[in-house]
Amino acid sequence: MKSTKYTITTTPQAIAPKRNNYRAIYLHVIGNGIVYLGGSDVTAADGTATEKGAVPFELYVPAGETVYAMVASSTEDLRVLDWSN
């Protein structure tokens, strides 16, 4: 298991790289903003939103998939706990 800190910006960034197995990750937004989750083309209009009040946000990631995160403006700190590491 590994916990990683990310500074999320307005450009989609990989927060759960592709693995060969199905896994659960847990997300914790540190600040008061909203982080949007999705594929490499995620936007604020179509991403799945999570924010500080949604702790912990559990996400199941299928084998072979990568999860990306972005914010609508500014930056946001995000912690990801990945059980597969």
N, C-alpha and C positions, 0 to 999 in steps of 0.2 A: 504494500500500500504506500502511496506517495501523495503528499500534499504539495501543490505548486501555486505560487502567487503569479497572477497575470495583471498587467495594467492594460485594460481594454480601451481601445480607441474607436474612432469612427470607421476604421478599415477592418473588415472581418479578419479575425485571427484564430488559428487553430488552438483549441484548448483541450481537446481530447483526440490525439492523433490516432490514425487507423491502427487497429490491432486485429489479430486473427481469431479473437474470441469475443463473444457477447459479454458485456460487462455493465456494471452500474457505476456511475460517478455521482459525486455529491458536490453541489455548488453553493458558495456563500458569497453574496455581494457585500462588501465591506462598507461602502459609502451609502449615500441616500438616493443614488440614481437607479436607472433601469438598464439592465443588460439584456440584449436580444440574442437568442440562440437559434442556430439553424445550420444550413450547409455553407459552402464557400461563397454563395451569393446572398447571404442573409442581409436583410435590411430592417429598419425600425418598423416598416409597414407590414412585413410578413414574418418576422422572427417571433419565436416563443419568448415572452418576456418573463424575467425574474428580477426580483428586487430584494432589498434587505429584509423586509417583512416576510419573505417566502422561505425563510431558513428552516431546515435544510431543503434545498431543491434537489430531488433525486431524479436522475435521468438515466434511462437504459439505452446503451449504445450497441447496435447490432455489429457483428463481426464485419470488418472491412469498411466501416463508416468513420468519418472524422466529424467532430462537432466544432463549429466556429461560433465566435461571440463578437459582438460589436455594440457600440452605444450610439445614440442619435447625435450627441454633441459632447464635447469635452472628453474626459476620461473617467474610468471607474476601476477600482480595485476589485478583483475577483479571486477567490480561492477555490481550487478544484482538488478534491480528494478522489484519487483514482485507485480502485481496488486491484487493478490488474498489474500494477507495477511491483 
